[in-house]
Amino acid sequence: MSTLRVGVIGLGEVAQLIHLPIIESLPGQYELTAICDISPGLLKSVGDRYSVKDRYGDFHDLIAEGDIDCVFVLNSDEYHAECVVAALDAGLHVLVEKPMCLSPREAQEIIAARDRSGKTVMVAYMRRFAPAFTEAVARLPALGPIRYVRVHDVIGENRLIIDQTAYVERPGDVPPDLIEEKWARRAALVREALGDVPEELGWTYGLLCGLGSHDLSAMRELIGRPQRVAAAKMWRNGAYVVALLDYGDFVVTYETGVDDQLRFDAHIEVYGASGSMKVQYDTPYVRHFPTVLEIERTDGDSYERSVVRPHLKDPYTHELEYFHEVVTTGGAPKTTPEDYVEDMELFIDIIRALDQP
């Protein structure tokens, strides 16, 4: 099974800009066999663009009838868990976009389904597959004891950048009742995760599950999980968050928010005793913008500063190549459901800290 037959669930922004073009660019590894979306217009346009015969409006039909080996779950967050569990129970491997799910119950259901199926579930944390990030993981010990870390992710809305650089079809034919159902399901899952909290904390939880999951997941791989959330503050109805994460010997400041500027400023910066390094990310929606690793070191009387760009291949392509290797060799991915659970627990801890009087 060298070429994986793929069914794609969800044909929105990330599928159109990223996953579908990459599948097409890796013909020896993937074959796009079936697609699914609740928008009839998207099904037709995407199906025609990629010459896909098997098109479905319901993911259950794709899973039952599609002649596939794996599914990419790219639809709205509220439906991830249901799709993942159904695919696993049908004997399919799964790549699921972050966030894997929105509630702890859903996470445990996914883990149970994976264990009884014996199939692979990988959470799509593409920033952790950027060559500059994996280089940073390898070079971290050279910094010596960590003194301080800063995790920063304040960006303009993705759409501002996308609309200048690419065409994305945004359908207007989704039935209104399905849109209402989506928001009702989201509210129920957030209550399941957090209990009864003010609405703005629910929105902030959504920010952490979405944008924040990239930052905190990469942070954990690089330096481990914090001992506790020492403090947190939010403003502008939860659109901006700052948290202080206690690691015992050092602290991390985590800063995140979304504004109206046409720029993408996301980085992880680690300060050691005699050196520091910074992984600087650019928008993933313009493919092949490189992630770079900036290194500063003091050696005796000498101060050196360097920039490392290991590869121009985009992190999403590295991620899909890695998923193919894991599935075809029977390995275990580094971004497992259990790995995502650690992020979810951290999101909830931050919300609890924000909810303190």
TORKOL-4160 file (C-alpha; in steps of 0.2 Angstrom, whole numbers, padded with zeros to 4 digits, m for minus):
357
<pt num="1" X="0000" Y="0000" Z="0000"/>
<pt num="2" X="0012" Y="0013" Z="m0006"/>
<pt num="3" X="m0001" Y="0025" Z="m0013"/>
<pt num="4" X="m0015" Y="0030" Z="m0001"/>
<pt num="5" X="m0032" Y="0032" Z="m0008"/>
<pt num="6" X="m0039" Y="0048" Z="0001"/>
<pt num="7" X="m0057" Y="0054" Z="0006"/>
<pt num="8" X="m0057" Y="0072" Z="0010"/>
<pt num="9" X="m0071" Y="0078" Z="0022"/>
<pt num="10" X="m0073" Y="0097" Z="0021"/>
<pt num="11" X="m0069" Y="0107" Z="0006"/>
<pt num="12" X="m0067" Y="0124" Z="0014"/>
<pt num="13" X="m0052" Y="0136" Z="0015"/>
<pt num="14" X="m0038" Y="0125" Z="0021"/>
<pt num="15" X="m0043" Y="0111" Z="0009"/>
<pt num="16" X="m0044" Y="0122" Z="m0006"/>
<pt num="17" X="m0027" Y="0131" Z="m0002"/>
<pt num="18" X="m0017" Y="0117" Z="0006"/>
<pt num="19" X="m0022" Y="0099" Z="0006"/>
<pt num="20" X="m0030" Y="0097" Z="m0011"/>
<pt num="21" X="m0015" Y="0105" Z="m0020"/>
<pt num="22" X="m0003" Y="0095" Z="m0010"/>
<pt num="23" X="m0012" Y="0078" Z="m0013"/>
<pt num="24" X="m0011" Y="0082" Z="m0031"/>
<pt num="25" X="0008" Y="0086" Z="m0029"/>
<pt num="26" X="0012" Y="0069" Z="m0021"/>
<pt num="27" X="0005" Y="0057" Z="m0034"/>
<pt num="28" X="0016" Y="0042" Z="m0028"/>
<pt num="29" X="0009" Y="0044" Z="m0011"/>
<pt num="30" X="m0009" Y="0050" Z="m0012"/>
<pt num="31" X="m0023" Y="0048" Z="m0024"/>
<pt num="32" X="m0039" Y="0059" Z="m0021"/>
<pt num="33" X="m0053" Y="0046" Z="m0022"/>
<pt num="34" X="m0068" Y="0054" Z="m0014"/>
<pt num="35" X="m0074" Y="0071" Z="m0007"/>
<pt num="36" X="m0087" Y="0077" Z="0005"/>
<pt num="37" X="m0095" Y="0093" Z="0009"/>
<pt num="38" X="m0112" Y="0100" Z="0014"/>
<pt num="39" X="m0111" Y="0113" Z="0000"/>
<pt num="40" X="m0117" Y="0106" Z="m0016"/>
<pt num="41" X="m0108" Y="0120" Z="m0025"/>
<pt num="42" X="m0091" Y="0116" Z="m0018"/>
<pt num="43" X="m0094" Y="0097" Z="m0021"/>
<pt num="44" X="m0096" Y="0101" Z="m0040"/>
<pt num="45" X="m0083" Y="0114" Z="m0042"/>
<pt num="46" X="m0069" Y="0105" Z="m0032"/>
<pt num="47" X="m0075" Y="0088" Z="m0039"/>
<pt num="48" X="m0073" Y="0095" Z="m0057"/>
<pt num="49" X="m0057" Y="0104" Z="m0053"/>
<pt num="50" X="m0049" Y="0087" Z="m0047"/>
<pt num="51" X="m0059" Y="0075" Z="m0058"/>
<pt num="52" X="m0066" Y="0066" Z="m0043"/>
<pt num="53" X="m0080" Y="0055" Z="m0047"/>
<pt num="54" X="m0086" Y="0050" Z="m0029"/>
<pt num="55" X="m0094" Y="0065" Z="m0021"/>
<pt num="56" X="m0104" Y="0065" Z="m0005"/>
<pt num="57" X="m0115" Y="0077" Z="0005"/>
<pt num="58" X="m0114" Y="0066" Z="0020"/>
<pt num="59" X="m0098" Y="0060" Z="0028"/>
<pt num="60" X="m0106" Y="0043" Z="0033"/>
<pt num="61" X="m0109" Y="0039" Z="0015"/>
<pt num="62" X="m0091" Y="0043" Z="0010"/>
<pt num="63" X="m0084" Y="0032" Z="0024"/>
<pt num="64" X="m0096" Y="0018" Z="0019"/>
<pt num="65" X="m0095" Y="0019" Z="0001"/>
<pt num="66" X="m0079" Y="0027" Z="m0004"/>
<pt num="67" X="m0065" Y="0015" Z="m0010"/>
<pt num="68" X="m0052" Y="0023" Z="0002"/>
<pt num="69" X="m0038" Y="0019" Z="0014"/>
<pt num="70" X="m0039" Y="0035" Z="0024"/>
<pt num="71" X="m0048" Y="0051" Z="0027"/>
<pt num="72" X="m0043" Y="0069" Z="0030"/>
<pt num="73" X="m0055" Y="0077" Z="0042"/>
<pt num="74" X="m0055" Y="0095" Z="0037"/>
<pt num="75" X="m0073" Y="0101" Z="0041"/>
<pt num="76" X="m0079" Y="0112" Z="0055"/>
<pt num="77" X="m0072" Y="0108" Z="0073"/>
<pt num="78" X="m0088" Y="0103" Z="0080"/>
<pt num="79" X="m0089" Y="0088" Z="0069"/>
<pt num="80" X="m0071" Y="0082" Z="0070"/>
<pt num="81" X="m0074" Y="0069" Z="0083"/>
<pt num="82" X="m0089" Y="0061" Z="0075"/>
<pt num="83" X="m0080" Y="0059" Z="0058"/>
<pt num="84" X="m0064" Y="0052" Z="0066"/>
<pt num="85" X="m0073" Y="0039" Z="0076"/>
<pt num="86" X="m0084" Y="0034" Z="0061"/>
<pt num="87" X="m0069" Y="0032" Z="0050"/>
<pt num="88" X="m0059" Y="0022" Z="0063"/>
<pt num="89" X="m0074" Y="0010" Z="0066"/>
<pt num="90" X="m0074" Y="0008" Z="0047"/>
<pt num="91" X="m0055" Y="0003" Z="0047"/>
<pt num="92" X="m0048" Y="0019" Z="0040"/>
<pt num="93" X="m0033" Y="0029" Z="0045"/>
<pt num="94" X="m0036" Y="0047" Z="0049"/>
<pt num="95" X="m0028" Y="0064" Z="0048"/>
<pt num="96" X="m0038" Y="0077" Z="0058"/>
<pt num="97" X="m0035" Y="0095" Z="0057"/>
<pt num="98" X="m0032" Y="0104" Z="0074"/>
<pt num="99" X="m0041" Y="0105" Z="0085"/>
<pt num="100" X="m0045" Y="0087" Z="0086"/>
<pt num="101" X="m0060" Y="0090" Z="0095"/>
<pt num="102" X="m0068" Y="0102" Z="0108"/>
<pt num="103" X="m0072" Y="0092" Z="0123"/>
<pt num="104" X="m0063" Y="0079" Z="0134"/>
<pt num="105" X="m0077" Y="0066" Z="0131"/>
<pt num="106" X="m0074" Y="0067" Z="0113"/>
<pt num="107" X="m0055" Y="0065" Z="0115"/>
<pt num="108" X="m0058" Y="0049" Z="0125"/>
<pt num="109" X="m0070" Y="0042" Z="0112"/>
<pt num="110" X="m0057" Y="0045" Z="0098"/>
<pt num="111" X="m0044" Y="0036" Z="0108"/>
<pt num="112" X="m0055" Y="0021" Z="0112"/>
<pt num="113" X="m0060" Y="0020" Z="0093"/>
<pt num="114" X="m0042" Y="0021" Z="0088"/>
<pt num="115" X="m0037" Y="0007" Z="0101"/>
<pt num="116" X="m0051" Y="m0005" Z="0095"/>
<pt num="117" X="m0048" Y="m0002" Z="0077"/>
<pt num="118" X="m0029" Y="m0003" Z="0077"/>
<pt num="119" X="m0028" Y="0012" Z="0064"/>
<pt num="120" X="m0018" Y="0028" Z="0064"/>
<pt num="121" X="m0025" Y="0044" Z="0070"/>
<pt num="122" X="m0013" Y="0059" Z="0068"/>
<pt num="123" X="m0017" Y="0077" Z="0073"/>
<pt num="124" X="m0012" Y="0090" Z="0059"/>
<pt num="125" X="0000" Y="0101" Z="0069"/>
<pt num="126" X="0009" Y="0107" Z="0053"/>
<pt num="127" X="0020" Y="0120" Z="0063"/>
<pt num="128" X="0029" Y="0105" Z="0072"/>
<pt num="129" X="0034" Y="0098" Z="0055"/>
<pt num="130" X="0042" Y="0114" Z="0049"/>
<pt num="131" X="0061" Y="0110" Z="0046"/>
<pt num="132" X="0066" Y="0126" Z="0056"/>
<pt num="133" X="0056" Y="0119" Z="0071"/>
<pt num="134" X="0063" Y="0102" Z="0071"/>
<pt num="135" X="0080" Y="0110" Z="0069"/>
<pt num="136" X="0077" Y="0120" Z="0085"/>
<pt num="137" X="0072" Y="0104" Z="0094"/>
<pt num="138" X="0088" Y="0096" Z="0090"/>
<pt num="139" X="0099" Y="0112" Z="0094"/>
<pt num="140" X="0090" Y="0116" Z="0111"/>
<pt num="141" X="0102" Y="0107" Z="0122"/>
<pt num="142" X="0116" Y="0118" Z="0116"/>
<pt num="143" X="0108" Y="0133" Z="0124"/>
<pt num="144" X="0111" Y="0126" Z="0142"/>
<pt num="145" X="0099" Y="0129" Z="0156"/>
<pt num="146" X="0083" Y="0138" Z="0150"/>
<pt num="147" X="0081" Y="0155" Z="0158"/>
<pt num="148" X="0065" Y="0162" Z="0149"/>
<pt num="149" X="0053" Y="0158" Z="0135"/>
<pt num="150" X="0042" Y="0169" Z="0125"/>
<pt num="151" X="0028" Y="0162" Z="0114"/>
<pt num="152" X="0020" Y="0175" Z="0103"/>
<pt num="153" X="0006" Y="0174" Z="0090"/>
<pt num="154" X="m0003" Y="0190" Z="0086"/>
<pt num="155" X="m0009" Y="0189" Z="0068"/>
<pt num="156" X="m0021" Y="0198" Z="0056"/>
<pt num="157" X="m0036" Y="0188" Z="0051"/>
<pt num="158" X="m0031" Y="0174" Z="0038"/>
<pt num="159" X="m0044" Y="0180" Z="0026"/>
<pt num="160" X="m0035" Y="0197" Z="0024"/>
<pt num="161" X="m0020" Y="0188" Z="0018"/>
<pt num="162" X="m0029" Y="0175" Z="0008"/>
<pt num="163" X="m0039" Y="0187" Z="m0002"/>
<pt num="164" X="m0023" Y="0195" Z="m0008"/>
<pt num="165" X="m0014" Y="0180" Z="m0013"/>
<pt num="166" X="m0027" Y="0166" Z="m0019"/>
<pt num="167" X="m0045" Y="0162" Z="m0024"/>
<pt num="168" X="m0055" Y="0153" Z="m0011"/>
<pt num="169" X="m0073" Y="0148" Z="m0015"/>
<pt num="170" X="m0084" Y="0152" Z="m0001"/>
<pt num="171" X="m0101" Y="0145" Z="m0004"/>
<pt num="172" X="m0118" Y="0153" Z="0000"/>
<pt num="173" X="m0128" Y="0137" Z="m0002"/>
<pt num="174" X="m0126" Y="0129" Z="0015"/>
<pt num="175" X="m0144" Y="0127" Z="0022"/>
<pt num="176" X="m0147" Y="0140" Z="0037"/>
<pt num="177" X="m0153" Y="0126" Z="0048"/>
<pt num="178" X="m0136" Y="0117" Z="0047"/>
<pt num="179" X="m0127" Y="0133" Z="0051"/>
<pt num="180" X="m0138" Y="0135" Z="0067"/>
<pt num="181" X="m0135" Y="0117" Z="0071"/>
<pt num="182" X="m0116" Y="0120" Z="0070"/>
<pt num="183" X="m0117" Y="0134" Z="0083"/>
<pt num="184" X="m0128" Y="0125" Z="0094"/>
<pt num="185" X="m0117" Y="0110" Z="0094"/>
<pt num="186" X="m0102" Y="0121" Z="0097"/>
<pt num="187" X="m0110" Y="0129" Z="0112"/>
<pt num="188" X="m0114" Y="0112" Z="0120"/>
<pt num="189" X="m0097" Y="0106" Z="0118"/>
<pt num="190" X="m0089" Y="0121" Z="0125"/>
<pt num="191" X="m0101" Y="0119" Z="0140"/>
<pt num="192" X="m0096" Y="0101" Z="0141"/>
<pt num="193" X="m0077" Y="0106" Z="0142"/>
<pt num="194" X="m0079" Y="0121" Z="0154"/>
<pt num="195" X="m0095" Y="0121" Z="0162"/>
<pt num="196" X="m0106" Y="0137" Z="0163"/>
<pt num="197" X="m0094" Y="0151" Z="0160"/>
<pt num="198" X="m0097" Y="0168" Z="0153"/>
<pt num="199" X="m0099" Y="0169" Z="0134"/>
<pt num="200" X="m0082" Y="0178" Z="0131"/>
<pt num="201" X="m0073" Y="0164" Z="0140"/>
<pt num="202" X="m0081" Y="0152" Z="0128"/>
<pt num="203" X="m0075" Y="0162" Z="0113"/>
<pt num="204" X="m0058" Y="0163" Z="0121"/>
<pt num="205" X="m0058" Y="0144" Z="0123"/>
<pt num="206" X="m0061" Y="0143" Z="0104"/>
<pt num="207" X="m0046" Y="0155" Z="0101"/>
<pt num="208" X="m0035" Y="0143" Z="0111"/>
<pt num="209" X="m0042" Y="0127" Z="0102"/>
<pt num="210" X="m0039" Y="0136" Z="0085"/>
<pt num="211" X="m0024" Y="0147" Z="0084"/>
<pt num="212" X="m0017" Y="0143" Z="0101"/>
<pt num="213" X="m0016" Y="0125" Z="0098"/>
<pt num="214" X="m0002" Y="0128" Z="0086"/>
<pt num="215" X="0008" Y="0138" Z="0098"/>
<pt num="216" X="0006" Y="0128" Z="0114"/>
<pt num="217" X="0008" Y="0111" Z="0105"/>
<pt num="218" X="0025" Y="0117" Z="0098"/>
<pt num="219" X="0030" Y="0124" Z="0114"/>
<pt num="220" X="0027" Y="0107" Z="0123"/>
<pt num="221" X="0037" Y="0098" Z="0110"/>
<pt num="222" X="0051" Y="0110" Z="0112"/>
<pt num="223" X="0052" Y="0113" Z="0131"/>
<pt num="224" X="0039" Y="0101" Z="0139"/>
<pt num="225" X="0023" Y="0105" Z="0148"/>
<pt num="226" X="0022" Y="0118" Z="0161"/>
<pt num="227" X="0019" Y="0114" Z="0179"/>
<pt num="228" X="0004" Y="0126" Z="0181"/>
<pt num="229" X="m0004" Y="0142" Z="0174"/>
<pt num="230" X="0002" Y="0155" Z="0186"/>
<pt num="231" X="m0009" Y="0169" Z="0179"/>
<pt num="232" X="m0019" Y="0174" Z="0164"/>
<pt num="233" X="m0027" Y="0190" Z="0158"/>
<pt num="234" X="m0038" Y="0193" Z="0143"/>
<pt num="235" X="m0046" Y="0209" Z="0135"/>
<pt num="236" X="m0057" Y="0215" Z="0121"/>
<pt num="237" X="m0070" Y="0201" Z="0124"/>
<pt num="238" X="m0057" Y="0187" Z="0124"/>
<pt num="239" X="m0049" Y="0191" Z="0108"/>
<pt num="240" X="m0032" Y="0194" Z="0116"/>
<pt num="241" X="m0024" Y="0183" Z="0129"/>
<pt num="242" X="m0008" Y="0184" Z="0140"/>
<pt num="243" X="m0004" Y="0169" Z="0151"/>
<pt num="244" X="0011" Y="0166" Z="0163"/>
<pt num="245" X="0016" Y="0148" Z="0162"/>
<pt num="246" X="0026" Y="0141" Z="0177"/>
<pt num="247" X="0040" Y="0128" Z="0173"/>
<pt num="248" X="0048" Y="0129" Z="0190"/>
<pt num="249" X="0065" Y="0135" Z="0185"/>
<pt num="250" X="0059" Y="0147" Z="0172"/>
<pt num="251" X="0043" Y="0155" Z="0166"/>
<pt num="252" X="0035" Y="0157" Z="0149"/>
<pt num="253" X="0024" Y="0171" Z="0143"/>
<pt num="254" X="0011" Y="0167" Z="0130"/>
<pt num="255" X="0003" Y="0181" Z="0120"/>
<pt num="256" X="m0010" Y="0178" Z="0107"/>
<pt num="257" X="m0023" Y="0188" Z="0098"/>
<pt num="258" X="m0031" Y="0192" Z="0081"/>
<pt num="259" X="m0032" Y="0210" Z="0074"/>
<pt num="260" X="m0035" Y="0218" Z="0057"/>
<pt num="261" X="m0017" Y="0220" Z="0052"/>
<pt num="262" X="m0010" Y="0212" Z="0036"/>
<pt num="263" X="0004" Y="0203" Z="0044"/>
<pt num="264" X="0008" Y="0186" Z="0053"/>
<pt num="265" X="0019" Y="0187" Z="0068"/>
<pt num="266" X="0021" Y="0170" Z="0076"/>
<pt num="267" X="0037" Y="0164" Z="0085"/>
<pt num="268" X="0044" Y="0154" Z="0099"/>
<pt num="269" X="0059" Y="0162" Z="0107"/>
<pt num="270" X="0070" Y="0152" Z="0120"/>
<pt num="271" X="0083" Y="0161" Z="0131"/>
<pt num="272" X="0097" Y="0151" Z="0138"/>
<pt num="273" X="0112" Y="0156" Z="0149"/>
<pt num="274" X="0123" Y="0161" Z="0134"/>
<pt num="275" X="0112" Y="0159" Z="0119"/>
<pt num="276" X="0095" Y="0161" Z="0112"/>
<pt num="277" X="0085" Y="0155" Z="0098"/>
<pt num="278" X="0069" Y="0160" Z="0089"/>
<pt num="279" X="0058" Y="0150" Z="0078"/>
<pt num="280" X="0049" Y="0163" Z="0067"/>
<pt num="281" X="0034" Y="0157" Z="0057"/>
<pt num="282" X="0025" Y="0166" Z="0042"/>
<pt num="283" X="0007" Y="0163" Z="0036"/>
<pt num="284" X="0005" Y="0145" Z="0031"/>
<pt num="285" X="m0008" Y="0151" Z="0018"/>
<pt num="286" X="0005" Y="0157" Z="0006"/>
<pt num="287" X="0014" Y="0141" Z="0003"/>
<pt num="288" X="0033" Y="0140" Z="0004"/>
<pt num="289" X="0035" Y="0155" Z="0014"/>
<pt num="290" X="0050" Y="0149" Z="0025"/>
<pt num="291" X="0050" Y="0146" Z="0043"/>
<pt num="292" X="0067" Y="0152" Z="0049"/>
<pt num="293" X="0077" Y="0148" Z="0065"/>
<pt num="294" X="0087" Y="0163" Z="0072"/>
<pt num="295" X="0101" Y="0159" Z="0084"/>
<pt num="296" X="0111" Y="0171" Z="0095"/>
<pt num="297" X="0126" Y="0165" Z="0105"/>
<pt num="298" X="0140" Y="0172" Z="0115"/>
<pt num="299" X="0157" Y="0163" Z="0116"/>
<pt num="300" X="0170" Y="0171" Z="0126"/>
<pt num="301" X="0172" Y="0189" Z="0119"/>
<pt num="302" X="0162" Y="0184" Z="0103"/>
<pt num="303" X="0144" Y="0187" Z="0099"/>
<pt num="304" X="0137" Y="0178" Z="0084"/>
<pt num="305" X="0120" Y="0179" Z="0076"/>
<pt num="306" X="0114" Y="0168" Z="0062"/>
<pt num="307" X="0098" Y="0163" Z="0052"/>
<pt num="308" X="0095" Y="0145" Z="0047"/>
<pt num="309" X="0083" Y="0141" Z="0034"/>
<pt num="310" X="0084" Y="0122" Z="0032"/>
<pt num="311" X="0071" Y="0120" Z="0018"/>
<pt num="312" X="0059" Y="0129" Z="0007"/>
<pt num="313" X="0046" Y="0115" Z="0006"/>
<pt num="314" X="0031" Y="0120" Z="0016"/>
<pt num="315" X="0027" Y="0112" Z="0033"/>
<pt num="316" X="0010" Y="0105" Z="0027"/>
<pt num="317" X="0020" Y="0095" Z="0013"/>
<pt num="318" X="0032" Y="0088" Z="0026"/>
<pt num="319" X="0017" Y="0084" Z="0037"/>
<pt num="320" X="0008" Y="0074" Z="0024"/>
<pt num="321" X="0024" Y="0065" Z="0019"/>
<pt num="322" X="0026" Y="0060" Z="0037"/>
<pt num="323" X="0008" Y="0054" Z="0038"/>
<pt num="324" X="0010" Y="0043" Z="0023"/>
<pt num="325" X="0026" Y="0036" Z="0031"/>
<pt num="326" X="0018" Y="0032" Z="0047"/>
<pt num="327" X="0003" Y="0024" Z="0039"/>
<pt num="328" X="0013" Y="0013" Z="0027"/>
<pt num="329" X="0026" Y="0008" Z="0039"/>
<pt num="330" X="0015" Y="0005" Z="0054"/>
<pt num="331" X="0024" Y="0018" Z="0065"/>
<pt num="332" X="0016" Y="0029" Z="0078"/>
<pt num="333" X="0014" Y="0048" Z="0074"/>
<pt num="334" X="0021" Y="0061" Z="0087"/>
<pt num="335" X="0005" Y="0071" Z="0086"/>
<pt num="336" X="m0006" Y="0058" Z="0094"/>
<pt num="337" X="m0024" Y="0060" Z="0101"/>
<pt num="338" X="m0015" Y="0059" Z="0118"/>
<pt num="339" X="m0004" Y="0073" Z="0113"/>
<pt num="340" X="m0019" Y="0084" Z="0109"/>
<pt num="341" X="m0027" Y="0080" Z="0126"/>
<pt num="342" X="m0012" Y="0088" Z="0134"/>
<pt num="343" X="m0016" Y="0104" Z="0124"/>
<pt num="344" X="m0034" Y="0103" Z="0129"/>
<pt num="345" X="m0030" Y="0102" Z="0147"/>
<pt num="346" X="m0019" Y="0117" Z="0145"/>
<pt num="347" X="m0032" Y="0127" Z="0136"/>
<pt num="348" X="m0044" Y="0123" Z="0151"/>
<pt num="349" X="m0031" Y="0128" Z="0164"/>
<pt num="350" X="m0029" Y="0145" Z="0155"/>
<pt num="351" X="m0048" Y="0147" Z="0155"/>
<pt num="352" X="m0049" Y="0143" Z="0173"/>
<pt num="353" X="m0035" Y="0156" Z="0177"/>
<pt num="354" X="m0044" Y="0169" Z="0167"/>
<pt num="355" X="m0060" Y="0165" Z="0176"/>
<pt num="356" X="m0052" Y="0170" Z="0193"/>
<pt num="357" X="m0059" Y="0186" Z="0201"/>
